[in-house]
Amino acid sequence: MKQHVPGALAWCAVLSLLLGACGGTAASPSPPPSGPAAASASVQAAPSGGAKPSGAASASPAASGLTNVKVGFSQLTGSEAPLYLAADHKFFQKYGIKANVIRVQGTAMPPAMQSGELQFGTIGGSELVSVNVGGLPMVMLVAAHNVPVFSLYGAKGVNDVKDLAGKSIAVTSIGSATDAAAHLFMQHFGLDQQVKHQAGGTAQGILAVLERGDAAAGIISPPQTVKAAQEGMKELVNGPKLGVPFVQAGITVTRAYLKSNPDTVKAFLHGYYDAWKFTSNPANEAAVIQTIIKWTKTDQPSAKATYDYLMPSWSRKGMPAVDLGGIQTIIDLNQNPKAKTVKPDSIVDTSLLAGIAS
């Protein structure tokens, strides 16, 4: 996996949020379930020769008296349902937070958080390890999933994992959570050195790659898995059933922001934890499914299948605390030798959640 190092390349990634610079994919804001679309994060270039942004910029107070924060997520999938629900049902507002939830390309999220344009992000475990190795101290506070909620689907005509030898697997981007999952799955079947990885950009992009037959398989998640099955594609690996500890993603902040804004971070986590409890309660199935429909722009049957696929992960014992064993899996998968020196507890802080959930 490629590491993501702050500096000139990171600033180029930040600018790509709006400008699509460096050949990257421009980030697009995801509209909230109702009302006008949220504005994407604005980016100001650092003055020439100036100091690097610390990521410690304070969230701004809203006219309503709530504290404004920007929260990034990378893919329109059902796996982000607790975050969507927190926005939908105003769980954050209960604790004095006005959260602007926007979609940002996964690998562009850490530098955007470093610049202070985002305060929170659902960072993949793979990105978390890489940015810390690269010199940007970030810490994960809660997990979105402690197992890979991805499936490996073969393109039409590919019916067995063994058929992938010498071929390629589509992932969102190299170094992303989907990329890490692809390595994990292939290692499990002894094929990791026999397949190539190619970038598809988004979850929807990966499905399009498979439909065209431009890759032999792809890492996707619901509701794209439903569409793949409808197209006659076969599931080769089911991540939740594989059950290997794997922190797919989680709510993350820079250490500088956590140090400067502990009360805001704690309030945000209160709202997120309430949304998590709501999501994982079977009594709220109908409301969760409606939120999945709104945010992923899918139909009711697909949203229901998404809910059924993800519920075992949401209700997994210990959630949403970060599984340190799942972080270790990510470290072991990272191809940068420096990553092997990272200790899971050095990039995870469970203390705030422990105080909230107790």
N, C-alpha and C positions, 0 to 999 in steps of 0.2 A: 504494500500500500504506500501511496505517496504521503509524505508528511506535509503539513500546511504551516509554513513558517511566516511569522509576522515580518514586516519590512516592506520592500517595494512591491513584492508579489501580493502580499496581503492587502496593501492599499489598492492595488489594481483590482483585487477581488471585491473590495468594498465598493469601488466606483462601479463595478459591474452590476451592482444591485439595481442601478437606474439606467446605466448607459450601455450595458452589455459589453464592456471593455474587455481586453485580453482574450477575446474569443469565447468568453464564458456565457452562460445563460443568464439573461437579465431576470431579476427577481420580480415577481408580480404579486401585488397585495391580494389576499383572499378576502372577499367581502364578508362582513358579519352576516348572520342569518337574516337580518332585516335591516332596513335603512340603507343609506348610501355606502358605497364601497369605501373601505378604510384606505387612507392615503399611505403609500409606501414610505419607508424611512428615507428622509433626505440625507444627502451626504455632502459634507464640506471638506474640501481638500485641505490637508495640513499645510500651514505656511512653510515655505522653503526654508529648510534648516531648523525648523521648529521641533519641539519635543514631541515624541510619540504620544498619542492619546492613551490615557491610562485605563479607560473603561470604567472610571469611577464617577462619571457624570451622574449627578443626582436626578431622579425623576422629577418632572415639573408638576407643580400643583395645578389642578384644574379649577376653572371658575366655580364648579360645583362644590369645591372643597375636597374632592377626591384627588389622590395622587396619580398622575398620568404615568403609565409605563408602556413600553412597546415590547411585544412578545413575538418572537419568530418561530415559525414551524416550516418544515421543508416540503412535505408532500400532502396532497389531498387524499388521504386515506382514513379509514375508520379507526386506525390505531391512535389517532389524536383525539378521540371522542371526549375524554375528560377535559381537555383544554377547550374544545368547542363548547361543551356543556357549561363550563365555568363562565364563558362569554355569554352564551345564550341565556342562562338562568341567573346572571348577575351575582354569582358567588363571590367574585372579587370585590364588588361594590360593598358587600356586607362588611368587609374589613377595610374600607376606605381606599380601594384601588380601582382606578379606571384603566382597564387593560385594552390596548389597541392590538389585536391579534392579527398578524400579517404573515403572508407566505414569503419566505426568503430561501434562495438556493442553499442547500445544506452546507457546502464548503465555504460559502460566503458569509455564513452566520457568525463564526468566531471573530473575524476582523470587524464586522459591523458592531459586535458587542464591545470589542476593544475600543472602537472609536466613540462609543457612547450613543450610537444611533439606535441600538437595541439594548434593553436592560436584561431581558430574559430570553432564552432560546431553548428549543427542544433539540439539543445537540446529540448526534449519534455517538455511541460509545467509541467507535473508531476515530471520529473527529476529536473527541475529548482527549484521547491518548496522544494523538498526533500533535495537537496544538500545544499541549503541555510539554512534550518533547521539544517542540519548536521554539519554546520560550514564552508562550502566552499562558500564564497561570489561570486556569479555569477550574471550577469545581461543580460537580453534579450534586444536586440536592435531593431529588426524588427520581425514581425510574418510571418511564412510561411502560416499559416491558422488560422483564428479566429473562425472557426466552425469545428466540427469534420468531417474530410474528410475520414471517415471510414464507412463501412457498416457492419452490423451483418448478416451473412449468416448462415442458418441452414444446417446441414448435410442432406443427402438424407433422406426423410421421415419426416423431421422436418419442418412444414409449418406454425407454429404460435409461437409467442414469449411465450405464456402461456405454450407451450410444454417444455420449458426449466427448469421449476421448478424441483429442485432436481437433476439437471444434471450439466454439466460443459461447460464452454466457453473457447476456445483457444485464448490466447493472445501471443504477442512476448515474454514478460517477465513480471514478477510481478513488479509493480512500473513504468512501461513504459506508453507511451501515449495510446497504445492499451488497456492496463489494465484500465487506467482512463476512456477511452471511454466505456469499458464494464460496469464499475460501473455506469457511467452516463446513459447509455441506460437502464440498469436494474432498476435503481432508478426511471426512468421515467415511467416504467411499474409496479413498486411496487414489483419487484422480486429480489432486490439486496441481500437480506439475504437468498435467496433460491437457489442460483447458486454458483458453485465453478469456480475458474479460474485456468487454467493450461497453462504452458509455451510451446509455439511451436517454439521458437527461432527466426524465421524470418517470413516475410510475406508469403514466399513460403512454409515455414515449417507449418504454420497454414493451408494453403490450403491442404497440404499433410495429416495433421491430420484429416481434414474434409473428405477427400476422403477415408480414412481408417475407418471412423466412430468412431474414438477414442475420439471425443468430439461431443456434440450435436450441437454446433454452434461455430463460430469463427469471430473475428474482422479482416476484411481485407479491402484493398483499391485497386483501379485500378492499374495495369491491372488484379490483382488476382480476382477481382469481375467478370470480363468478363469470366475468365476460370471457376469460380464457377457456373455461370449461364449456361455455355456450358455443365457442368457436371450434370445439372438438379437440382442444389441446389437453394433454394429460399431465396431472400433478405427479412429479417425480419425487419430490421431497416435501414433507409438511413440517415446517419448523417447530410449531408448538408440540406436535407429537414426538418430534425428535428429542425435545426436552433438555437439550444441552444448556447449561447456564450461559447467558449471553445478554448483556445489557444493550438492547437495541438502541435506545435513546432515553433521554431524561431531561428534566428541567435543570438548566445550567446557568451559572453566572460567572463573571470574572471575579477573581479573588478581591480585586480592587473595589468592585462595586459592592460586594458582600461586606467588606470592611467599612465602607463609607455609608452604606444604607441598610444596616441590619434590621431596622424596624419595618422598612418597606419590603424587604425580602421575606421577613416572617409573616407579614400581613398577606403577601401574595401566596405563600405556601399554605396559609390557613384556607384561603379561597380555593386553591387547587385541591387540597385534601378533601374539602367538603364535596367538591365536584367528583372526585375519585370515589368517595363513598356512595354518592348518588349513582354513578355509572355502574359500579360493581354490585348494586342491590338489584336482584331480579325483579323486584316490584316495580322498578322504573324502566323496564324493557321498552315499553312503547315510546317513552320520551327520548330514550337514548337512540332508538331507531329513527325517530323523526329528525333528530339532530344530525345523524349520519347522512340521511337523505339530503338535508339542506346543504351541508358542507361539502359532500363528495359529489353532489349533483347526480345521484343515482336513483333507481326506483326502489319501491318497498321490498320486493323479494330479494334484491341484491343487498339492501341494507340489513335485512333480517339475517341473511347468510353471513354477512360481515360481523354482525353482533354475535352470532353463534360461534364463529371462528375465534373471536377475540375474548369472549367472556372467560374461558379457562385461564387466560393470562391475567386479566383484570382481577380475578378472584383468587389468584395464586397466593399461597400463604406468605405473609410478610410484606406483600405489596402495600404501598408503592415505595417501600424502602429499597435503596440500591443494593443489589446482590454483589458483594465484593468478588465472589467467585466468578460472576458474569463479567466483571471488569477484567479479571485475570485472563479469562478466555480471549477477550479483545487484545490484551497485551501480548499474549502468546501468538496471536494471528498477525500482529504488526510486523512487517518485514524490515523495519528500521532497527538495527541492533541497539540503539539508544533506548528504545521503548522497553527493552528487557529490564532496565534499571528502575522503571516506574513501579511504585508500590500502589496497589489499588486504593488504600486508605489515604494516600496523599492527594488524590484527585476527586475524592468523594467526601461530603460532609453530611452525615445523617443526624447530627445533633438537633437541628431545628425541627425536623420532622418528628423526632422522638419526643420533643417537648410538646408538639401539637397533638400527636396521636395518643399520648399517654392519658 
